[in-house]
Amino acid sequence: MPIEISLDVMLAKRKMKSIELAQAVGITVANLSILKTGKAKAIRFSTLEAICKELDCQPGDILSYTKDFIIK
């Protein structure tokens, strides 16, 4: 997928565990895992806002677009 998720990098920078973020944002650990692995088809703006608020970051800190993505 040309959208890359670097949520795990931001979690490491903030020294936060996935379970802590999931509880703070109000989503399940399973849904957070789906998002972290890039398997999510969509994300609600309210969820993205809550993640950014909790991690004190911008959406661009955890989401990026790769133009030259090649499907294998």
C-alpha positions in Angstrom: 0.0 0.0 0.0 1.4 3.4 -0.8 0.3 4.8 2.6 2.9 3.9 5.2 2.1 3.8 8.9 4.9 4.6 11.3 2.8 4.4 14.5 5.2 1.9 16.1 8.0 4.4 15.6 6.1 7.2 17.3 5.1 4.9 20.2 8.8 4.0 20.7 9.7 7.7 20.7 7.1 8.4 23.3 8.0 5.3 25.3 4.4 4.2 25.2 3.0 0.7 24.8 0.2 -0.2 22.4 -2.1 -1.1 25.2 -1.6 2.3 26.8 -2.4 4.1 23.6 -5.4 1.9 22.9 -6.9 2.6 26.3 -6.2 6.3 26.1 -7.8 6.6 22.6 -10.7 4.2 23.3 -10.0 1.5 20.8 -9.2 -2.1 21.1 -5.6 -3.3 21.1 -6.6 -5.5 18.1 -7.8 -2.5 16.1 -4.7 -0.6 17.0 -2.6 -3.6 15.8 -4.4 -3.6 12.5 -3.7 0.1 12.1 0.0 -0.4 13.1 0.6 -3.2 10.6 -1.0 -1.2 7.7 -3.9 -3.7 7.3 -6.6 -1.1 8.1 -8.7 0.0 5.1 -9.7 3.3 6.8 -9.3 5.4 9.9 -11.8 7.8 11.4 -10.6 11.3 11.7 -11.8 11.3 15.4 -9.5 8.3 16.0 -6.6 9.9 14.2 -7.2 13.1 16.2 -7.2 11.2 19.5 -4.0 9.3 18.5 -2.2 12.5 17.6 -3.4 14.2 20.7 -2.2 11.4 22.9 1.2 11.1 21.2 1.5 14.9 20.8 2.2 14.6 17.1 0.8 15.5 13.7 -0.9 13.1 11.3 2.1 13.3 9.0 4.3 12.0 11.8 2.5 8.6 11.6 1.2 8.6 8.0 3.2 9.0 4.8 2.6 8.5 1.1 5.0 6.6 -1.1 4.5 7.5 -4.7 6.7 4.8 -6.2 5.0 1.9 -4.5 5.2 -1.4 -6.4 2.6 -4.2 -5.9 4.2 -7.6 -5.7 
